[in-house]
Amino acid sequence: MSDFAVSSEAEAFSLQEREALYKAIFARRDVRSQFLSKPVPEESLQRILDAAHHAPSVGFMQPWDFILVRSEAKRRAIKQGFDAANARSTEQFSGERRLHYQRLKLEGILEAPLGICVTCDPSRTGPVVLGRTIKPEMDNYSAVCAVQNLWLAARAEGLGVGWVSILDDKVLRETLGIPEEIRIIAYLCLGRVSAFNDTPELERKGWLPRRPLELAVHEDGWQAAQQRQTDELLAEFLRQRERQSGK
Ligand SMILES: Cc1cc2c(cc1C)N(C[C@H](O)[C@H](O)[C@H](O)COP(=O)(O)O)c1[nH]c(=O)[nH]c(=O)c1N2
């Protein structure tokens, strides 16, 4: 028998509880166009941050920190950083894809009243971390788990989150005073929204479709046929887009 107290509940959640959990998962969206300027309720924010803080982490090292960016001046500086990075990013696409990219809204830095920069301190708890001994990147993954918890909890609180990664770390370091040894994992925009879309914005706007689940699940080993099918589906989707844009 373990000395540790264990939850008395070994059962699945009740149907209602399961429905609520899956609702948060399926109704979560990356938001950039629908932010309202209304403030984020402090109690909701605390619950969301606490949910993030209860994410799994390698060796229980809890490498994350959350920098709350309320200052409009700082958000303006970050938005300028996005604009510069986005201009450079645009050049990586060509032809119709570039035109399509330019029409997408890929951030809500100024519209959302709050930014949250999630960081990872790889030195937290010392140089040797249980579970990170062979794969050093595990601390980053732990911080990403915190992001996902935050994102789901925000959805349950009726708040939208948008992840902005078209940003140089340098801009966030300078604007937020983040030391070199602290890694930048995510810059998130958080706020109340006018609506949550049913499907991802990139799907709705014809950028990419959702891949069928059955192609993502492999039985007893890697199945190359599934990868081929995925590639074919994607190629066909892009050909169709080309044809449509040529009309
Ligand atoms: C690591 C990472 C980084 C980014 C994103 C996500 C993740 C996980 N996403 C959001 C992304 O486009 C979105 O999650 C997918 O399109 C799926 O949509 P839903 O999140 O289901 O609404 C995103 N979106 C955006 O408009 N600008 C961005 O810079 C990024 N960056």
The ligand as an SDF file (V2000), in Angstrom:
LIG
                    3D

 31 33  0  0  0  0  0  0  0  0999 V2000
    2.7270   26.5890  -31.5530 C   0  0  0  0  0  0  0  0  0  0  0  0
    1.6160   27.3720  -32.1910 C   0  0  0  0  0  0  0  0  0  0  0  0
    1.9010   28.5900  -32.7940 C   0  0  0  0  0  0  0  0  0  0  0  0
    0.8710   29.3190  -33.4220 C   0  0  0  0  0  0  0  0  0  0  0  0
   -0.4470   28.7950  -33.4320 C   0  0  0  0  0  0  0  0  0  0  0  0
   -0.7110   27.5810  -32.7790 C   0  0  0  0  0  0  0  0  0  0  0  0
    0.2890   26.8770  -32.1750 C   0  0  0  0  0  0  0  0  0  0  0  0
   -0.0360   25.5800  -31.4840 C   0  0  0  0  0  0  0  0  0  0  0  0
   -1.4380   29.5040  -34.0660 N   0  0  0  0  0  0  0  0  0  0  0  0
   -2.8140   28.9790  -34.0870 C   0  0  0  0  0  0  0  0  0  0  0  0
   -3.0420   27.9570  -35.1680 C   0  0  0  0  0  0  0  0  0  0  0  0
   -3.1350   28.5770  -36.4260 O   0  0  0  0  0  0  0  0  0  0  0  0
   -4.3480   27.2120  -34.8330 C   0  0  0  0  0  0  0  0  0  0  0  0
   -4.1730   26.5430  -33.6240 O   0  0  0  0  0  0  0  0  0  0  0  0
   -4.7460   26.1990  -35.8970 C   0  0  0  0  0  0  0  0  0  0  0  0
   -5.0230   26.8640  -37.0980 O   0  0  0  0  0  0  0  0  0  0  0  0
   -5.9690   25.3940  -35.4790 C   0  0  0  0  0  0  0  0  0  0  0  0
   -7.0180   26.2480  -35.1080 O   0  0  0  0  0  0  0  0  0  0  0  0
   -7.7160   26.1860  -33.6780 P   0  0  0  0  0  0  0  0  0  0  0  0
   -6.6260   26.4410  -32.6610 O   0  0  0  0  0  0  0  0  0  0  0  0
   -8.2800   24.8130  -33.5190 O   0  0  0  0  0  0  0  0  0  0  0  0
   -8.7620   27.2650  -33.6980 O   0  0  0  0  0  0  0  0  0  0  0  0
   -1.1690   30.7480  -34.6180 C   0  0  0  0  0  0  0  0  0  0  0  0
   -2.1710   31.4630  -35.2100 N   0  0  0  0  0  0  0  0  0  0  0  0
   -1.9220   32.6860  -35.7260 C   0  0  0  0  0  0  0  0  0  0  0  0
   -2.8290   33.3180  -36.2640 O   0  0  0  0  0  0  0  0  0  0  0  0
   -0.6760   33.2460  -35.6310 N   0  0  0  0  0  0  0  0  0  0  0  0
    0.3580   32.5830  -35.0760 C   0  0  0  0  0  0  0  0  0  0  0  0
    1.4670   33.1150  -35.0180 O   0  0  0  0  0  0  0  0  0  0  0  0
    0.1350   31.2730  -34.5540 C   0  0  0  0  0  0  0  0  0  0  0  0
    1.1150   30.5370  -33.9900 N   0  0  0  0  0  0  0  0  0  0  0  0
  1  2  1  0
  2  3  1  0
  2  7  2  0
  3  4  2  0
  4  5  1  0
  4 31  1  0
  5  6  2  0
  5  9  1  0
  6  7  1  0
  7  8  1  0
  9 10  1  0
  9 23  1  0
 10 11  1  0
 11 12  1  0
 11 13  1  0
 13 14  1  0
 13 15  1  0
 15 16  1  0
 15 17  1  0
 17 18  1  0
 18 19  1  0
 19 20  2  0
 19 21  1  0
 19 22  1  0
 23 24  1  0
 23 30  2  0
 24 25  1  0
 25 26  2  0
 25 27  1  0
 27 28  1  0
 28 29  2  0
 28 30  1  0
 30 31  1  0
M  END
$$$$
